[in-house]
Amino acid sequence: MARFVYRMQSVLNIKQKTEGQIKMEFAETQAELNRQIDILNEYVDRKEKYLQEAEELRNEASLKLQDILDNQYATAQMDSMIVAQLKIVRKQEAEVEKVRIRLTRAIQERKMQETLRDRAFAEYLEEEKQEEAKETDQRTSFTYTKRQRENASEE
């Protein structure tokens, strides 16, 4: 039984190691998602600046056609970059979700293994306790029988 508990602890150690690896992978994918969101926010901010610049160009006393056209082109470019970055962010969000599901499963498996190990250990302790009680009973019975024989031989 002790070997069984030891094996269960070994399995638990493997589950804990796997969980740790998945936690690291989750942290990495989450960090990448945050990085991609930062890039998206940077693009959105840049587009806002182009839109402010466009408003300023239109309100100037003398219209500079080339500057207005360049600004419109830059704004359109930012729109396409934002759309492309949104796709990247959504893809990374899906990856984070996949790893999160794997992590949840790993945590559940580890907890289940801990419960099984704890039950096996409790059973082992109970068996040891019963074995010890049996040995105590045998010693007591032997001592009692020995005294009975000694008392009988003295009489």
Secondary structure, DSSP 8 states (H G I E B T S, - for coil): -HHHHHHHHHHHHHHHHHHHHHHHHHHHHHHHHHHHHHHHHHHHHHHHHHHHHHHHHHHSSS--HHHHHHHHHHHHHHHHHHHHHHHHHHHHHHHHHHHHHHHHHHHHHHHHHHHHHHHHHHHHHHHHHHHHHHHHHHHHHHHHHHHHHHHHHH-
